[in-house]
Amino acid sequence: MIEIQNVSKTFVSGRTTVEALHDVNISIGDGSIFGIIGLSGAGKSTLVRCINMLERPTSGEVYVDGQNMGDLAPSQLRAARRGITMIFQQFNLLMQKNCLANVCFPMELAGVPKAEARKKAQELLELVGLPDKAKAYPSQLSGGQKQRVAIARALATDPKVLLCDEATSALDPSTTRQILSLIKDINAKTGITVVVITHQMSVVEEICDHVAILDGGRVAEQGPVSRVLSSPRSDAGKRLVFPGRTDERISISGRDRRLRIIFRESAATSLPLVATMAKEKGIIATVLEANTRKLSGDVYGTTLIGLPENDLYEAAKFLSSFENVSVEEVPADVQ
Protein backbone atom coordinates (compact mmCIF):
# COMPACT_ATOMS: atom_id res chain seq x y z
CA MET A 1 0.00 0.00 0.00
CA ILE A 2 1.26 3.46 -0.94
CA GLU A 3 -0.22 6.37 1.00
CA ILE A 4 0.48 9.90 -0.20
CA GLN A 5 -0.76 12.23 2.50
CA ASN A 6 -1.05 16.01 2.13
CA VAL A 7 2.06 16.17 -0.04
CA SER A 8 3.15 19.57 -1.32
CA LYS A 9 6.36 20.40 -3.16
CA THR A 10 7.70 23.90 -3.77
CA PHE A 11 10.77 24.72 -5.86
CA VAL A 12 12.59 27.98 -5.19
CA SER A 13 15.10 29.46 -7.62
CA GLY A 14 16.27 32.96 -6.80
CA ARG A 15 13.14 35.05 -6.52
CA THR A 16 11.00 32.52 -8.37
CA THR A 17 8.81 30.09 -6.43
CA VAL A 18 6.95 27.27 -8.16
CA GLU A 19 4.42 25.15 -6.29
CA ALA A 20 4.65 21.88 -8.22
CA LEU A 21 2.34 19.93 -5.88
CA HIS A 22 -0.33 21.14 -3.50
CA ASP A 23 -1.87 19.00 -0.75
CA VAL A 24 -1.94 15.76 -2.76
CA ASN A 25 -3.72 12.77 -1.19
CA ILE A 26 -3.68 9.43 -3.01
CA SER A 27 -4.00 5.80 -1.83
CA ILE A 28 -2.62 3.04 -4.06
CA GLY A 29 -3.56 -0.53 -3.20
CA ASP A 30 -1.21 -3.49 -3.26
CA GLY A 31 -1.10 -5.16 -6.68
CA SER A 32 -2.86 -2.24 -8.37
CA ILE A 33 -1.89 -0.68 -11.69
CA PHE A 34 -2.49 2.94 -10.78
CA GLY A 35 -2.34 5.70 -13.37
CA ILE A 36 -1.40 9.30 -12.63
CA ILE A 37 -2.30 11.45 -15.61
CA GLY A 38 -2.25 15.12 -16.44
CA LEU A 39 -1.12 17.61 -19.02
CA SER A 40 2.46 18.88 -19.18
CA GLY A 41 3.36 20.74 -15.99
CA ALA A 42 0.63 19.10 -13.91
CA GLY A 43 3.18 17.75 -11.40
CA LYS A 44 3.13 14.06 -12.39
CA SER A 45 6.87 13.42 -12.51
CA THR A 46 7.47 15.42 -9.35
CA LEU A 47 4.88 13.31 -7.55
CA VAL A 48 6.33 9.98 -8.64
CA ARG A 49 9.81 11.13 -7.57
CA CYS A 50 8.38 11.97 -4.15
CA ILE A 51 7.30 8.33 -3.73
CA ASN A 52 10.90 7.09 -3.67
CA MET A 53 12.24 10.35 -2.19
CA LEU A 54 14.28 11.36 -5.23
CA GLU A 55 12.42 14.56 -4.48
CA ARG A 56 11.59 15.25 -0.85
CA PRO A 57 8.18 16.82 -0.27
CA THR A 58 8.17 20.32 1.17
CA SER A 59 5.38 19.07 3.45
CA GLY A 60 3.32 15.93 3.85
CA GLU A 61 4.22 12.25 4.12
CA VAL A 62 4.66 9.25 1.83
CA TYR A 63 4.16 5.77 3.30
CA VAL A 64 5.10 2.56 1.52
CA ASP A 65 3.95 -0.59 3.32
CA GLY A 66 3.40 1.52 6.43
CA GLN A 67 6.93 2.93 6.39
CA ASN A 68 7.32 6.71 6.33
CA MET A 69 9.82 7.24 3.53
CA GLY A 70 10.75 10.69 4.79
CA ASP A 71 11.89 9.34 8.17
CA LEU A 72 14.46 6.93 6.76
CA ALA A 73 18.17 7.45 7.21
CA PRO A 74 20.23 7.50 3.96
CA SER A 75 21.27 3.83 4.32
CA GLN A 76 17.69 2.80 5.08
CA LEU A 77 16.41 4.78 2.11
CA ARG A 78 18.88 3.09 -0.25
CA ALA A 79 17.64 -0.28 0.97
CA ALA A 80 14.00 0.78 0.60
CA ARG A 81 14.59 1.95 -2.98
CA ARG A 82 15.57 -1.59 -3.96
CA GLY A 83 11.91 -2.40 -3.37
CA ILE A 84 10.69 0.64 -5.34
CA THR A 85 12.25 0.58 -8.81
CA MET A 86 11.69 2.83 -11.77
CA ILE A 87 11.66 2.82 -15.58
CA PHE A 88 11.93 5.96 -17.68
CA GLN A 89 11.07 7.37 -21.08
CA GLN A 90 14.72 7.28 -22.23
CA PHE A 91 15.47 3.79 -20.80
CA ASN A 92 18.68 4.91 -18.96
CA LEU A 93 20.62 1.77 -19.86
CA LEU A 94 24.40 1.62 -19.43
CA MET A 95 25.62 1.81 -23.02
CA GLN A 96 29.01 0.21 -22.29
CA LYS A 97 27.43 -2.91 -20.80
CA ASN A 98 25.54 -5.65 -22.63
CA CYS A 99 21.97 -6.54 -21.76
CA LEU A 100 22.89 -9.25 -19.26
CA ALA A 101 25.29 -6.91 -17.48
CA ASN A 102 22.67 -4.15 -17.41
CA VAL A 103 20.23 -6.45 -15.65
CA CYS A 104 22.94 -7.71 -13.30
CA PHE A 105 24.00 -4.19 -12.30
CA PRO A 106 21.46 -3.49 -9.49
CA MET A 107 22.09 -6.97 -8.07
CA GLU A 108 25.82 -6.28 -8.01
CA LEU A 109 25.16 -3.07 -6.07
CA ALA A 110 23.03 -5.10 -3.62
CA GLY A 111 25.88 -7.59 -3.09
CA VAL A 112 24.31 -10.56 -4.89
CA PRO A 113 26.96 -13.17 -5.85
CA LYS A 114 27.96 -12.89 -9.51
CA ALA A 115 26.82 -16.37 -10.60
CA GLU A 116 23.46 -15.95 -8.87
CA ALA A 117 23.01 -12.53 -10.46
CA ARG A 118 23.78 -13.80 -13.95
CA LYS A 119 21.36 -16.70 -13.57
CA LYS A 120 18.57 -14.43 -12.41
CA ALA A 121 19.34 -11.84 -15.11
CA GLN A 122 18.98 -14.50 -17.80
CA GLU A 123 15.64 -15.57 -16.32
CA LEU A 124 14.44 -11.97 -16.34
CA LEU A 125 15.47 -11.49 -19.96
CA GLU A 126 13.38 -14.55 -20.76
CA LEU A 127 10.47 -13.06 -18.79
CA VAL A 128 10.53 -9.90 -20.93
CA GLY A 129 10.90 -11.86 -24.16
CA LEU A 130 14.59 -11.25 -24.90
CA PRO A 131 16.38 -14.51 -24.04
CA ASP A 132 18.62 -14.18 -27.11
CA LYS A 133 19.77 -10.63 -26.41
CA ALA A 134 21.95 -11.27 -23.36
CA LYS A 135 25.18 -10.38 -25.18
CA ALA A 136 23.71 -7.54 -27.26
CA TYR A 137 24.47 -3.92 -26.40
CA PRO A 138 21.82 -1.20 -26.09
CA SER A 139 22.97 0.43 -29.34
CA GLN A 140 21.98 -2.78 -31.14
CA LEU A 141 18.41 -2.77 -29.82
CA SER A 142 15.17 -1.13 -30.89
CA GLY A 143 13.37 1.25 -28.54
CA GLY A 144 10.94 -1.44 -27.46
CA GLN A 145 13.77 -3.89 -26.78
CA LYS A 146 15.62 -1.28 -24.71
CA GLN A 147 12.54 -0.75 -22.58
CA ARG A 148 12.16 -4.50 -22.10
CA VAL A 149 15.74 -4.65 -20.81
CA ALA A 150 14.99 -1.68 -18.55
CA ILE A 151 11.97 -3.54 -17.16
CA ALA A 152 14.07 -6.66 -16.57
CA ARG A 153 16.65 -4.54 -14.74
CA ALA A 154 13.93 -2.92 -12.64
CA LEU A 155 12.69 -6.36 -11.56
CA ALA A 156 16.16 -7.61 -10.61
CA THR A 157 15.86 -6.71 -6.91
CA ASP A 158 12.37 -8.26 -6.50
CA PRO A 159 10.66 -4.90 -5.96
CA LYS A 160 7.19 -4.48 -4.52
CA VAL A 161 6.60 -1.29 -6.51
CA LEU A 162 7.41 -0.40 -10.13
CA LEU A 163 7.26 3.29 -11.05
CA CYS A 164 6.83 4.00 -14.77
CA ASP A 165 7.58 7.62 -15.64
CA GLU A 166 6.29 8.20 -19.20
CA ALA A 167 7.80 4.80 -19.99
CA THR A 168 6.13 4.46 -23.41
CA SER A 169 6.21 8.07 -24.59
CA ALA A 170 9.22 7.51 -26.84
CA LEU A 171 7.73 4.41 -28.48
CA ASP A 172 5.52 3.97 -31.52
CA PRO A 173 1.89 2.86 -30.95
CA SER A 174 2.48 -0.81 -31.76
CA THR A 175 5.51 -1.07 -29.48
CA THR A 176 3.66 0.86 -26.78
CA ARG A 177 0.89 -1.75 -26.78
CA GLN A 178 3.47 -4.53 -26.49
CA ILE A 179 5.22 -2.89 -23.53
CA LEU A 180 1.93 -2.16 -21.78
CA SER A 181 0.85 -5.76 -22.32
CA LEU A 182 4.16 -6.91 -20.81
CA ILE A 183 3.73 -4.69 -17.75
CA LYS A 184 0.18 -5.94 -17.28
CA ASP A 185 1.35 -9.55 -17.58
CA ILE A 186 4.15 -9.01 -15.05
CA ASN A 187 1.68 -7.42 -12.66
CA ALA A 188 -0.62 -10.44 -12.98
CA LYS A 189 2.22 -12.94 -12.48
CA THR A 190 4.08 -11.23 -9.63
CA GLY A 191 1.49 -9.03 -7.91
CA ILE A 192 3.83 -6.05 -8.14
CA THR A 193 2.21 -2.65 -7.62
CA VAL A 194 2.63 -0.48 -10.72
CA VAL A 195 2.37 3.31 -10.77
CA VAL A 196 2.07 4.66 -14.31
CA ILE A 197 2.86 8.32 -14.96
CA THR A 198 1.54 9.43 -18.35
CA HIS A 199 -0.10 12.20 -20.33
CA GLN A 200 -1.75 9.68 -22.67
CA MET A 201 -5.30 8.63 -21.84
CA SER A 202 -4.88 5.56 -24.07
CA VAL A 203 -2.22 4.22 -21.67
CA VAL A 204 -4.59 4.54 -18.71
CA GLU A 205 -7.38 2.87 -20.68
CA GLU A 206 -5.09 0.00 -21.68
CA ILE A 207 -3.75 -1.21 -18.34
CA CYS A 208 -4.77 0.84 -15.30
CA ASP A 209 -7.47 -0.13 -12.81
CA HIS A 210 -7.42 3.17 -10.87
CA VAL A 211 -6.40 6.67 -11.89
CA ALA A 212 -5.74 10.10 -10.40
CA ILE A 213 -5.94 13.20 -12.58
CA LEU A 214 -3.51 15.99 -11.69
CA ASP A 215 -4.15 19.57 -12.68
CA GLY A 216 -1.83 22.36 -11.63
CA GLY A 217 -0.25 20.22 -8.93
CA ARG A 218 -3.58 19.26 -7.38
CA VAL A 219 -5.67 16.10 -7.59
CA ALA A 220 -8.66 17.06 -9.73
CA GLU A 221 -10.31 13.66 -9.24
CA GLN A 222 -9.45 10.02 -8.68
CA GLY A 223 -11.12 6.64 -8.60
CA PRO A 224 -11.64 3.47 -10.65
CA VAL A 225 -10.74 3.94 -14.30
CA SER A 226 -14.18 2.71 -15.34
CA ARG A 227 -15.84 5.55 -13.41
CA VAL A 228 -13.41 8.39 -14.06
CA LEU A 229 -13.05 7.77 -17.80
CA SER A 230 -16.70 7.05 -18.48
CA SER A 231 -18.02 9.99 -16.45
CA PRO A 232 -15.33 12.53 -15.50
CA ARG A 233 -16.53 15.07 -12.92
CA SER A 234 -13.76 17.66 -13.02
CA ASP A 235 -12.97 20.14 -15.77
CA ALA A 236 -9.47 18.66 -16.03
CA GLY A 237 -10.93 15.16 -16.37
CA LYS A 238 -13.31 16.26 -19.10
CA ARG A 239 -10.48 17.93 -21.03
CA LEU A 240 -8.48 14.69 -20.93
CA VAL A 241 -11.31 12.25 -21.58
CA PHE A 242 -12.97 14.35 -24.28
CA PRO A 243 -10.03 16.15 -25.96
CA GLY A 244 -11.05 18.61 -28.68
CA ARG A 245 -14.57 17.44 -28.13
CA THR A 246 -17.26 18.65 -30.50
CA ASP A 247 -19.60 19.55 -27.64
CA GLU A 248 -17.53 22.74 -27.22
CA ARG A 249 -18.27 23.83 -30.78
CA ILE A 250 -21.47 22.30 -32.14
CA SER A 251 -24.69 24.24 -31.82
CA ILE A 252 -27.86 23.73 -33.84
CA SER A 253 -29.62 26.91 -32.76
CA GLY A 254 -29.58 29.40 -29.93
CA ARG A 255 -32.42 27.56 -28.20
CA ASP A 256 -30.82 24.12 -28.26
CA ARG A 257 -29.45 22.37 -25.20
CA ARG A 258 -27.04 19.45 -25.05
CA LEU A 259 -26.99 16.29 -22.99
CA ARG A 260 -24.23 13.74 -22.68
CA ILE A 261 -25.55 10.19 -22.21
CA ILE A 262 -23.10 7.92 -20.39
CA PHE A 263 -23.49 4.16 -20.73
CA ARG A 264 -21.92 1.74 -18.26
CA GLU A 265 -21.80 -1.99 -19.00
CA SER A 266 -21.89 -3.49 -22.46
CA ALA A 267 -25.64 -4.22 -22.38
CA ALA A 268 -26.44 -0.54 -21.90
CA THR A 269 -24.36 0.56 -24.90
CA SER A 270 -26.58 -1.46 -27.24
CA LEU A 271 -29.81 0.29 -26.17
CA PRO A 272 -31.36 2.49 -28.92
CA LEU A 273 -32.15 5.21 -26.40
CA VAL A 274 -32.47 8.16 -28.76
CA ALA A 275 -34.87 6.26 -31.03
CA THR A 276 -36.81 4.92 -28.04
CA MET A 277 -37.14 8.42 -26.60
CA ALA A 278 -38.49 9.70 -29.90
CA LYS A 279 -41.02 6.85 -30.12
CA GLU A 280 -42.23 6.87 -26.51
CA LYS A 281 -41.89 10.55 -25.56
CA GLY A 282 -42.01 12.31 -28.89
CA ILE A 283 -38.72 14.03 -28.11
CA ILE A 284 -36.57 14.41 -31.22
CA ALA A 285 -32.86 14.73 -30.52
CA THR A 286 -29.89 15.12 -32.84
CA VAL A 287 -26.86 12.89 -32.23
CA LEU A 288 -23.81 15.16 -32.30
CA GLU A 289 -21.14 12.69 -31.26
CA ALA A 290 -20.86 9.10 -30.04
CA ASN A 291 -18.03 6.81 -28.99
CA THR A 292 -17.37 3.63 -27.04
CA ARG A 293 -14.31 2.36 -25.20
CA LYS A 294 -13.34 -0.75 -23.28
CA LEU A 295 -12.41 -0.03 -19.66
CA SER A 296 -11.51 -2.61 -17.02
CA GLY A 297 -12.87 -5.42 -19.15
CA ASP A 298 -16.26 -3.90 -19.98
CA VAL A 299 -17.61 -1.58 -22.65
CA TYR A 300 -18.53 2.01 -21.88
CA GLY A 301 -19.93 4.64 -24.18
CA THR A 302 -20.99 8.26 -24.45
CA THR A 303 -23.42 9.97 -26.80
CA LEU A 304 -23.78 13.72 -27.10
CA ILE A 305 -27.23 14.88 -28.23
CA GLY A 306 -28.81 18.23 -29.01
CA LEU A 307 -32.47 18.93 -28.29
CA PRO A 308 -34.87 21.88 -27.71
CA GLU A 309 -34.69 23.54 -24.32
CA ASN A 310 -38.32 22.70 -23.54
CA ASP A 311 -37.54 18.98 -23.81
CA LEU A 312 -34.43 19.02 -21.60
CA TYR A 313 -36.02 17.99 -18.29
CA GLU A 314 -38.21 15.21 -19.70
CA ALA A 315 -35.36 13.85 -21.83
CA ALA A 316 -32.97 13.74 -18.87
CA LYS A 317 -35.61 12.06 -16.68
CA PHE A 318 -36.42 9.45 -19.33
CA LEU A 319 -32.82 8.61 -20.22
CA SER A 320 -31.78 8.36 -16.56
CA SER A 321 -34.48 5.78 -15.88
CA PHE A 322 -32.49 3.07 -17.68
CA GLU A 323 -30.12 0.87 -15.71
CA ASN A 324 -26.42 1.76 -16.02
CA VAL A 325 -27.23 4.98 -17.88
CA SER A 326 -26.63 8.50 -16.58
CA VAL A 327 -26.91 11.91 -18.20
CA GLU A 328 -25.39 15.32 -17.70
CA GLU A 329 -26.03 18.64 -19.37
CA VAL A 330 -23.15 20.10 -21.35
CA PRO A 331 -23.27 23.90 -21.01
CA ALA A 332 -22.94 25.95 -24.15
CA ASP A 333 -20.00 27.85 -22.68
CA VAL A 334 -17.89 24.78 -21.80
CA GLN A 335 -14.19 25.45 -22.32
Secondary structure, DSSP 8 states (H G I E B T S, - for coil): -EEEEEEEEEEEETTEEEEEEEEEEEEE-TT-EEEEE-STTSSHHHHHHHHTTSS--SEEEEEETTEEGGG--HHHHHHHHTTEEEEETT----TTS-HHHHHHHHHHHTT--HHHHHHHHHHHHHHTT-TT-TT--GGGS-HHHHHHHHHHHHTTT--SEEEEESTTTTS-HHHHHHHHHHHHHHHHHH--EEEEEES-HHHHHHH-SEEEEEETTEEEEEEEHHHHHHS--SHHHHHHHSTT-GGGT--S-TTEEEEEEEEESHHHHT--HHHHHHHHH----EEEEEEEEEETTEEEEEEEEEEEGGGHHHHHHHHHTSTTEEEEE--TT--
